[in-house]
Amino acid sequence: MSGPTNLRELPNPGTLAGRPPSFLLICDEWTPGRGGISQFNRSLATALAVAGHRTTCLVNQATTGEIQDATSRGVVLRVAESTPECPNMYVPAEKVVHDSPDVVIGHDIVSGSVAHVYARRYLSARLVVIVHTPAQVEMYKRKPDPTRRVAEREALIRRICADADLVAAVGHRSARSTEAVISDGFGRGRVLPLEPGIDVVDRTRQIPATPTIVVLGRGEHPEAKGLDIAARAVAGLTTDQADLFVQGAPADRCDDLHRSLIELSGLARHRIDVRPFTDNIDQVAHALTRAALCVLPSRIEGFGLSALEAIGAGTPVLVTTRSGLAETLQRHLGPFAEPMIVDVTDDVEADVTRWRDATQRVLDGLPAAFNYTDKVRHTLKNPLSWARTVATLTAELTAATSAVSHS
């Protein structure tokens, strides 16, 4: 669907009456309670505000604490209009429309359609769609007709991106897979890779007394996240002191997931701890600092923000080759990244053996692993910054607008 806005009619984002362009980001939530998309959204909004852009974020609903948190970051947090049934993001929020942002950002199928409606129907704004998750993730969900759901998800992404002024994706791997879905084969459908920033906790990490292995992320799709691989890998270690800590399960399914992982791995019940996803920053930080190792053995992964967060905290990591993070690490570190990257082939027995051996190697040399991770995070601190993410995004918007205005 083509809306009334045309890129030719919009001013260059670098020369908006001598001011930086203003941004509206649309997401389902402000505090990350469901996973990496809202985490990315909050960090990007904060970085845009720090860079001097007037930044607003529209969410379904927000607590007083969340509004205060956004304000402290320089972001104006708006909530969706209420209806008799529930808050409705598609109903134009009067204050958001009055703000008249220059650029609207939507995330994947979470808020891409809402962003389209705002940019094309309620505002005269550029539309940016950021894709996070490959459609093939549907193959690993415990739902019927996965092939049909992959096709439907790809079709929806194509519709969302069809009229966007800029399509971006989190990481180079996701950018390539997205381009394969939306490209027309004749030059239309280029996707901008956006690398997220790393937040480095500038303190020296201590090796924990207990070799806890942590998995962070959404546990509602355990097969996609490779939780079975993690549990069975821990069960195969030479030490019975290591335990597995999983944070990210739906609150009402923690016990079911715990029982399932116990049955799969044969581990004693006390050696697996499954907790719900939390938006409490202190709890996430504690999960990382209690860990001797953070693992991301996903069979499919958009990027892997949780593992990047672990690196920033100084926690050793092992990440799947099927993640955008693995490629990012290789791009910036070259062969130095190899100790962190472990293959996943979807051959369960081979994967379990591979991850068991990699995990054992880290636990057998924890002092060296923590020293290595400290070097990694400080090496990544400059090339992976949210300021660079913002600079990449705004430069591409400027270039795209200039190219159209001179065509």
Summary of the structure (lengths in Angstrom):
residues: 407
radius of gyration: 21.5
end to end distance: 22.8
largest distance: 67.0
contacts: 1415
relative contact order: 0.12
helix: 49%
strand: 16%
